[in-house]
Amino acid sequence: MMLYTWGGARLFYEQRGTGPDIVLLHPTPVHHAFWLPAAAQLSTGYRVTVPDLRGHGRSEPGQGIINIERLCEDIEQLLDATGIEAAFLAGCSIGSYTLYELWRRIPERVRALAFCCGKPQPDTPANRAKRSEDIEKIRLDGTAEFFDRMTQTLVGATSRARHPEKSQQLRAMMDTAGPEAIIAVQQGLAQRPDSVPTVSTITVPVLALAGVEDPGSTPGEMAVIHQRLPGSAWHVLPDAGHYAPYEQPETVGRILRDFFDGVANQMVG
């Protein structure tokens, strides 16, 4: 196990391959294995780091709310612990929300950003009300019902029908997160800032990817990134939901590989 300690918790990560650094941040409530199928296309020629975010997988939650600022601090410490001066970064959902904060906090350590199914808009009042309702249910009854619903809503309908084993695998990942950690994450998500203004400040290469069947970060919401950064790479995947990198790992892995290779070649040139 590869661990580092920060903010009152032991935090887990894996590394694969050698070369320029890529860091992949998973969505909630799954863990680092979410990225492994797509990462298989990246670990030749790159060193790929896949952490378990605080409160997920083998990473402890520590005390208090797990908000985006705290996750950002964890990833900054991960870069220090692994000797990464600057990295190509990709995130899905809460992983993408953390990328916006990383850009605000440590832009000098960011070589490129790939936002997968992670809109820059904050929660709406309705979203926050739903999170409060979920928190109370989890406190009373545990996480089973919440995780079952997440599996149904975050995995696209096409993937659920064609590849039911993927839904089962994702559901098993969710069970590694305890109720208190999930509550802390939901509290943090409700507080996340509006990152739409941040998008316009990004000066490194950007990729944005959306799934047609994603109700959480819709193509329309994700399109704001490309509208504000016309030079960014923009992909909309048919038959994909909020967990697009796990639903279509070959396609997403190839898109990320082409993007990072292009950036790396420009840096060498």
Steps between C-alpha positions, in 0.01 A plus 500: 500500500621850412392741768564854612360675806340842488220683678448235762457210255702234322443539127555228238625515141637275226757577232555326168746556215784748454529835327324837532244502779126454459272515806145361469232597756196275531134589566308433820407258653738261320882483525823496299416174316242702306786632288704182452336376176553836327844543661621186320528718188703765683759312704728433202709813475356669808508453876132480597399573861151398612414597860204407714348835592454564870220282639496268197651156451801454727539870587378600844248786532656680795275740689259758366344587166677372189473803276672585173761719671599212726526256210715751316738522795519120506601487133755779548655293778489191275705688240753587769508145639563347158745761374269627225595856409222540243250260345238439236176470696167335423196469721145368488216662695639593844843434349434775247364733768834454677686592179335843495626560854847372414517753219398779736751389763810365320483580126877475470477125564239439229608409146157419357146437627245243383151546645288185461133535596581773751311823438634831635160616630426473875208315654158651443273550803312185394825302487595619849157411636530150352844454656360600841223246458752230401718580802209451739406170336859375519516593868184301566532204266861481374631523146339202318201683354713803410760286321231306315357826370843631405563188294173552316543872435875544450549208261345569160193304396683349202785373716258358756326305225804386301753453779320425829826365643640854500214620718572211737869586513430865570247410768763283671745792498243717674473260793857583605382849610342529845190702589685778682736550206211517254320752718816712521540489120137593435535794739811611315341467155212723609754771587710484184566838339390626162790412270358653182709819548805281564471336158577828324826534695648166391807543280612138459351261241151379595283206399132473591303178462128444556267202480168532317328292771646694793235681708754631751736691270304530179662576164335842515658575836839362397491702176564814704864392521540492121300821458734685736810328364439465124843342453419212735437144385129415523347151490142382549468122536178330391375213716697623804394626841668676791751218538606517133870412560397168657212437262715560190862463618646423158344809345577734790850354540572565133362856519713577806809338346468707182447816703791448738730385218418816307577721799822310576616532139434875504706533818793314342471699179 
